[in-house]
Amino acid sequence: MAFDFDTVHHQQETDSIRWDRFDRKKVLPLSVADMDFKSPPCVIEALSLRVQQGIYGYTHSPSQMPAMIAGYLLEQYAWQVDPDWIVILPSVTSGLYTAVEQLTRHDENVLIPKPAYQHLRLACMRANRQFQEISLELKDRRWVLPNHQLSTLVNKKTRLALLTNPQNPGSTVLTRSELKEFGDFCVEHNMWICSDEIHAGLVLADDKKHIPLASISKEISEKTLTLMSLNKTFNFSGTGLAWAVAENPDLRQAIQVGLHQTITAPSLFAYTATVAAIEDGEPWRQALIAYLRTNRDLIYSKINNIEELSIGNMEGSYLAWIDCTQLNHPNPYQLFLDAGLATSPGSQFGKDQFVRLNFATQQSRLIQALRIIEMACLR
Ligand SMILES: Cc1ncc(COP(=O)(O)O)c(C=O)c1O
């Protein structure tokens, strides 16, 4: 079956955070990480059927859900998990905040990458925990963890490491040996790890696959809380459902603090969407990856021809992390915004001289965005 990613949807009356933020006539918004494509037909159909039922009372996770998720993890990542290790959450973000609060005491600190998805840093700030940042290094065009430097960043009070893999921003898909080195380091230093793998279903590099950190070894698994969701891959983040996987019962207990009390359960539509994506979403996901690869290649060809810009390998997800240092502009985000393109400012992730471009959009829109960037750089 062919899937349509080219039709431009105008996203009017969809209450999209991204599309409602700026004047649509003046600004093309390729910022917040959701996609301009409709969800897969199987998801739309399942949601329509559920809407037609007309009964939307208090609900619970379908009983088969943990086993379905475990089956999906085995099929997609060759990761064998016991369904009892799975805890259903409303979002990955809430999981990050709970993890920081519950897995560290007030006087303990956290290790996070830089640049990083902003909620890693914000979760530490909200819990009032000190954090050390691991500055990622560009090596062979890939943003990688400087594993050799980790020991200089930790002390006896470092209790938790946060990771996003595939990375946001930077888009690196860490290899088995990179993950093992990082995981072993954390185990040796008696640290918990919270591994945010929400972008796992979006690996674009032909020579890479997603490897869950906790699948590397029993020792690493015992220390790791993995956060995952299909929200990103199948573009239903507005319905919101995530899950945590933890072999260690202490970690499972920690991630459930506040759940169904201050932290709400997912909506019934979220269960429906996730089940449909697991059961029937794979052909659509494969087609999506092919489309995103073409978009990624368009970006390489354009950005590599603009002398002042550079970009590393885009191995996973749909977020291009563009280095604008050579532009010598005080605020590259503002430069592009003034020219009619909203990216996500690098400052959001801890790097002022970068911008993050969301390329999960129709090719016609991406071409327009790249033209705007090119023209802005000529000024
Ligand atoms: C690394 C990462 N984690 C979590 C999220 C948000 O997840 P959720 O919508 O489940 O809270 C995002 C969204 O951009 C993300 O990039």
PDBQT file of the ligand as one rigid body, heavy atoms in Angstrom, charges set to zero:
ROOT
HETATM    1  C1  LIG A 401      13.963  13.149  23.576  1.00  0.00    +0.000 C 
HETATM    2  C2  LIG A 401      12.524  13.453  23.818  1.00  0.00    +0.000 A 
HETATM    3  N1  LIG A 401      11.924  12.965  24.903  1.00  0.00    +0.000 NA
HETATM    4  C3  LIG A 401      10.623  13.211  25.164  1.00  0.00    +0.000 A 
HETATM    5  C4  LIG A 401       9.859  13.992  24.321  1.00  0.00    +0.000 A 
HETATM    6  C5  LIG A 401       8.426  14.253  24.640  1.00  0.00    +0.000 C 
HETATM    7  O1  LIG A 401       7.777  13.055  24.910  1.00  0.00    +0.000 OA
HETATM    8  P1  LIG A 401       6.267  13.053  25.390  1.00  0.00    +0.000 P 
HETATM    9  O2  LIG A 401       5.468  13.750  24.351  1.00  0.00    +0.000 OA
HETATM   10  O3  LIG A 401       5.920  11.604  25.521  1.00  0.00    +0.000 OA
HETATM   11  O4  LIG A 401       6.255  13.754  26.708  1.00  0.00    +0.000 OA
HETATM   12  C6  LIG A 401      10.457  14.534  23.189  1.00  0.00    +0.000 A 
HETATM   13  C7  LIG A 401       9.693  15.427  22.290  1.00  0.00    +0.000 C 
HETATM   14  O5  LIG A 401      10.213  16.139  21.498  1.00  0.00    +0.000 OA
HETATM   15  C8  LIG A 401      11.805  14.247  22.919  1.00  0.00    +0.000 A 
HETATM   16  O6  LIG A 401      12.404  14.699  21.825  1.00  0.00    +0.000 OA
ENDROOT
TORSDOF 0
